[in-house]
Amino acid sequence: MRIELLKDAEFLAIQSNDNVDLGITHLFLSNVYEQGFNGTVSKHYADKALAIFRELLKLEHENDILKIKTMQDNLFKSNIVLNVLGKNKNRK
């Protein structure tokens, strides 16, 4: 019964494109199969969950890098504006 519910949860997570729920469902499936002494299937789901979470961390890291680059660009632009304003102020 538990496996059927988890397989339904897996299907719904895939349909809704929710990788976090899919990864967690795969972890639960891995645990259920491990308790049923099916190590091969358990490892399969554990590996799938690990791959999903690694990809999510990679995307989060890339987003952080993008945010930092955007902040650096904005700071650079602000410094240019301040320099121009400072030079114009000194001319008066």
RAHU-V94938 format. One record per residue. N is the residue number from 1. RES is the residue in one letter. D_CENTER is the distance of its C-alpha to the mean C-alpha in Angstrom with 2 decimals. Layout:
[[N/RES/D_CENTER] [N/RES/D_CENTER]]
//
This chain:
[[1/M/30.70] [2/R/27.44] [3/I/26.20] [4/E/27.13] [5/L/25.20] [6/L/22.05] [7/K/22.59] [8/D/22.98] [9/A/19.73] [10/E/18.06] [11/F/19.89] [12/L/18.92] [13/A/15.17] [14/I/15.66] [15/Q/17.94] [16/S/15.78] [17/N/12.75] [18/D/10.73] [19/N/8.34] [20/V/8.13] [21/D/11.91] [22/L/12.39] [23/G/11.02] [24/I/13.19] [25/T/15.99] [26/H/16.02] [27/L/16.40] [28/F/19.24] [29/L/20.78] [30/S/20.78] [31/N/22.58] [32/V/25.05] [33/Y/25.98] [34/E/26.38] [35/Q/28.76] [36/G/30.60] [37/F/31.07] [38/N/29.29] [39/G/27.45] [40/T/26.66] [41/V/24.82] [42/S/23.16] [43/K/21.88] [44/H/20.74] [45/Y/18.47] [46/A/17.31] [47/D/16.47] [48/K/14.59] [49/A/12.49] [50/L/11.96] [51/A/11.01] [52/I/8.34] [53/F/6.84] [54/R/7.64] [55/E/6.06] [56/L/2.42] [57/L/4.44] [58/K/6.27] [59/L/4.79] [60/E/4.73] [61/H/7.97] [62/E/9.25] [63/N/9.06] [64/D/10.89] [65/I/13.30] [66/L/14.00] [67/K/14.81] [68/I/17.05] [69/K/18.79] [70/T/19.44] [71/M/20.92] [72/Q/23.00] [73/D/24.27] [74/N/25.23] [75/L/26.96] [76/F/28.80] [77/K/29.95] [78/S/31.08] [79/N/33.08] [80/I/34.75] [81/V/35.76] [82/L/37.08] [83/N/39.04] [84/V/40.57] [85/L/41.48] [86/G/42.96] [87/K/45.03] [88/N/46.27] [89/K/47.24] [90/N/49.19] [91/R/51.12] [92/K/52.65]]
//
